[in-house]
Amino acid sequence: MNQVEIKFSKDEAVVLFEFLSRFIEENKLQINDNAETNVLWNLQCKLEKVLVEPFQENYKEIVEAAQNYLRDKE
């Protein structure tokens, strides 16, 4: 299994945890504070640094395959 490691500051982790917890509890994605926007931007930037897939021609197929794999694991 391929793994990706991303590091967060403690503050980023706390804000991201709260954002995700709220989503799970309310089943609604909503930004309540600019800090949440910033941590999501930071997450995207960190993912861009460790992933090559978004820059490949067949990216849509890669996403679809990943979604199918993860959906079927439930």
Biotite code that builds the C-alpha atoms (Angstrom):
import biotite.structure as struc

atoms = struc.array([
    struc.Atom([0.000, 0.000, 0.000], chain_id="A", res_id=1, res_name="MET", atom_name="CA", element="C"),
    struc.Atom([1.354, 3.402, -0.964], chain_id="A", res_id=2, res_name="ASN", atom_name="CA", element="C"),
    struc.Atom([1.270, 5.975, 1.787], chain_id="A", res_id=3, res_name="GLN", atom_name="CA", element="C"),
    struc.Atom([1.608, 9.739, 1.880], chain_id="A", res_id=4, res_name="VAL", atom_name="CA", element="C"),
    struc.Atom([2.873, 11.603, 4.910], chain_id="A", res_id=5, res_name="GLU", atom_name="CA", element="C"),
    struc.Atom([1.777, 15.163, 5.569], chain_id="A", res_id=6, res_name="ILE", atom_name="CA", element="C"),
    struc.Atom([2.840, 17.167, 8.591], chain_id="A", res_id=7, res_name="LYS", atom_name="CA", element="C"),
    struc.Atom([0.728, 19.847, 10.237], chain_id="A", res_id=8, res_name="PHE", atom_name="CA", element="C"),
    struc.Atom([1.443, 22.315, 12.966], chain_id="A", res_id=9, res_name="SER", atom_name="CA", element="C"),
    struc.Atom([-0.548, 21.652, 16.140], chain_id="A", res_id=10, res_name="LYS", atom_name="CA", element="C"),
    struc.Atom([-2.728, 24.700, 15.379], chain_id="A", res_id=11, res_name="ASP", atom_name="CA", element="C"),
    struc.Atom([-3.442, 23.463, 11.831], chain_id="A", res_id=12, res_name="GLU", atom_name="CA", element="C"),
    struc.Atom([-4.316, 20.025, 13.172], chain_id="A", res_id=13, res_name="ALA", atom_name="CA", element="C"),
    struc.Atom([-6.703, 21.421, 15.791], chain_id="A", res_id=14, res_name="VAL", atom_name="CA", element="C"),
    struc.Atom([-8.510, 23.668, 13.289], chain_id="A", res_id=15, res_name="VAL", atom_name="CA", element="C"),
    struc.Atom([-8.717, 20.875, 10.706], chain_id="A", res_id=16, res_name="LEU", atom_name="CA", element="C"),
    struc.Atom([-9.991, 18.418, 13.324], chain_id="A", res_id=17, res_name="PHE", atom_name="CA", element="C"),
    struc.Atom([-12.732, 20.840, 14.383], chain_id="A", res_id=18, res_name="GLU", atom_name="CA", element="C"),
    struc.Atom([-13.722, 21.476, 10.758], chain_id="A", res_id=19, res_name="PHE", atom_name="CA", element="C"),
    struc.Atom([-13.944, 17.745, 9.993], chain_id="A", res_id=20, res_name="LEU", atom_name="CA", element="C"),
    struc.Atom([-15.739, 16.951, 13.251], chain_id="A", res_id=21, res_name="SER", atom_name="CA", element="C"),
    struc.Atom([-18.351, 19.571, 12.492], chain_id="A", res_id=22, res_name="ARG", atom_name="CA", element="C"),
    struc.Atom([-18.815, 18.125, 9.007], chain_id="A", res_id=23, res_name="PHE", atom_name="CA", element="C"),
    struc.Atom([-19.316, 14.626, 10.401], chain_id="A", res_id=24, res_name="ILE", atom_name="CA", element="C"),
    struc.Atom([-21.788, 15.824, 13.039], chain_id="A", res_id=25, res_name="GLU", atom_name="CA", element="C"),
    struc.Atom([-23.806, 18.151, 10.778], chain_id="A", res_id=26, res_name="GLU", atom_name="CA", element="C"),
    struc.Atom([-23.232, 16.503, 7.379], chain_id="A", res_id=27, res_name="ASN", atom_name="CA", element="C"),
    struc.Atom([-22.568, 19.976, 5.995], chain_id="A", res_id=28, res_name="LYS", atom_name="CA", element="C"),
    struc.Atom([-19.338, 21.585, 4.805], chain_id="A", res_id=29, res_name="LEU", atom_name="CA", element="C"),
    struc.Atom([-19.274, 25.165, 5.994], chain_id="A", res_id=30, res_name="GLN", atom_name="CA", element="C"),
    struc.Atom([-16.398, 27.515, 6.665], chain_id="A", res_id=31, res_name="ILE", atom_name="CA", element="C"),
    struc.Atom([-16.942, 29.240, 10.006], chain_id="A", res_id=32, res_name="ASN", atom_name="CA", element="C"),
    struc.Atom([-13.611, 31.038, 10.272], chain_id="A", res_id=33, res_name="ASP", atom_name="CA", element="C"),
    struc.Atom([-10.846, 32.233, 7.945], chain_id="A", res_id=34, res_name="ASN", atom_name="CA", element="C"),
    struc.Atom([-8.492, 29.888, 9.793], chain_id="A", res_id=35, res_name="ALA", atom_name="CA", element="C"),
    struc.Atom([-10.426, 26.969, 8.296], chain_id="A", res_id=36, res_name="GLU", atom_name="CA", element="C"),
    struc.Atom([-9.940, 28.376, 4.812], chain_id="A", res_id=37, res_name="THR", atom_name="CA", element="C"),
    struc.Atom([-6.233, 28.789, 5.486], chain_id="A", res_id=38, res_name="ASN", atom_name="CA", element="C"),
    struc.Atom([-5.790, 25.263, 6.801], chain_id="A", res_id=39, res_name="VAL", atom_name="CA", element="C"),
    struc.Atom([-7.609, 23.844, 3.753], chain_id="A", res_id=40, res_name="LEU", atom_name="CA", element="C"),
    struc.Atom([-5.375, 25.866, 1.421], chain_id="A", res_id=41, res_name="TRP", atom_name="CA", element="C"),
    struc.Atom([-2.346, 24.620, 3.361], chain_id="A", res_id=42, res_name="ASN", atom_name="CA", element="C"),
    struc.Atom([-3.585, 21.042, 3.037], chain_id="A", res_id=43, res_name="LEU", atom_name="CA", element="C"),
    struc.Atom([-3.993, 21.407, -0.717], chain_id="A", res_id=44, res_name="GLN", atom_name="CA", element="C"),
    struc.Atom([-0.491, 22.877, -1.039], chain_id="A", res_id=45, res_name="CYS", atom_name="CA", element="C"),
    struc.Atom([0.983, 20.045, 1.015], chain_id="A", res_id=46, res_name="LYS", atom_name="CA", element="C"),
    struc.Atom([-0.821, 17.475, -1.129], chain_id="A", res_id=47, res_name="LEU", atom_name="CA", element="C"),
    struc.Atom([0.479, 19.137, -4.307], chain_id="A", res_id=48, res_name="GLU", atom_name="CA", element="C"),
    struc.Atom([4.016, 18.667, -2.982], chain_id="A", res_id=49, res_name="LYS", atom_name="CA", element="C"),
    struc.Atom([3.646, 14.912, -2.406], chain_id="A", res_id=50, res_name="VAL", atom_name="CA", element="C"),
    struc.Atom([1.341, 13.818, -5.235], chain_id="A", res_id=51, res_name="LEU", atom_name="CA", element="C"),
    struc.Atom([2.222, 13.457, -8.906], chain_id="A", res_id=52, res_name="VAL", atom_name="CA", element="C"),
    struc.Atom([-1.213, 12.186, -9.917], chain_id="A", res_id=53, res_name="GLU", atom_name="CA", element="C"),
    struc.Atom([-2.928, 15.598, -10.260], chain_id="A", res_id=54, res_name="PRO", atom_name="CA", element="C"),
    struc.Atom([-0.441, 16.474, -12.980], chain_id="A", res_id=55, res_name="PHE", atom_name="CA", element="C"),
    struc.Atom([-0.904, 13.335, -15.059], chain_id="A", res_id=56, res_name="GLN", atom_name="CA", element="C"),
    struc.Atom([-3.012, 13.254, -18.217], chain_id="A", res_id=57, res_name="GLU", atom_name="CA", element="C"),
    struc.Atom([-5.272, 10.507, -16.893], chain_id="A", res_id=58, res_name="ASN", atom_name="CA", element="C"),
    struc.Atom([-5.948, 12.238, -13.572], chain_id="A", res_id=59, res_name="TYR", atom_name="CA", element="C"),
    struc.Atom([-9.735, 11.885, -13.844], chain_id="A", res_id=60, res_name="LYS", atom_name="CA", element="C"),
    struc.Atom([-9.378, 8.134, -14.295], chain_id="A", res_id=61, res_name="GLU", atom_name="CA", element="C"),
    struc.Atom([-6.969, 7.963, -11.350], chain_id="A", res_id=62, res_name="ILE", atom_name="CA", element="C"),
    struc.Atom([-9.495, 9.775, -9.142], chain_id="A", res_id=63, res_name="VAL", atom_name="CA", element="C"),
    struc.Atom([-12.307, 7.532, -10.309], chain_id="A", res_id=64, res_name="GLU", atom_name="CA", element="C"),
    struc.Atom([-10.280, 4.393, -9.594], chain_id="A", res_id=65, res_name="ALA", atom_name="CA", element="C"),
    struc.Atom([-9.361, 5.691, -6.130], chain_id="A", res_id=66, res_name="ALA", atom_name="CA", element="C"),
    struc.Atom([-12.991, 6.549, -5.393], chain_id="A", res_id=67, res_name="GLN", atom_name="CA", element="C"),
    struc.Atom([-14.143, 3.103, -6.512], chain_id="A", res_id=68, res_name="ASN", atom_name="CA", element="C"),
    struc.Atom([-11.484, 1.399, -4.409], chain_id="A", res_id=69, res_name="TYR", atom_name="CA", element="C"),
    struc.Atom([-12.329, 3.401, -1.286], chain_id="A", res_id=70, res_name="LEU", atom_name="CA", element="C"),
    struc.Atom([-16.083, 3.125, -1.801], chain_id="A", res_id=71, res_name="ARG", atom_name="CA", element="C"),
    struc.Atom([-15.826, -0.647, -2.143], chain_id="A", res_id=72, res_name="ASP", atom_name="CA", element="C"),
    struc.Atom([-13.809, -0.933, 1.081], chain_id="A", res_id=73, res_name="LYS", atom_name="CA", element="C"),
    struc.Atom([-16.789, 0.123, 3.224], chain_id="A", res_id=74, res_name="GLU", atom_name="CA", element="C"),
])
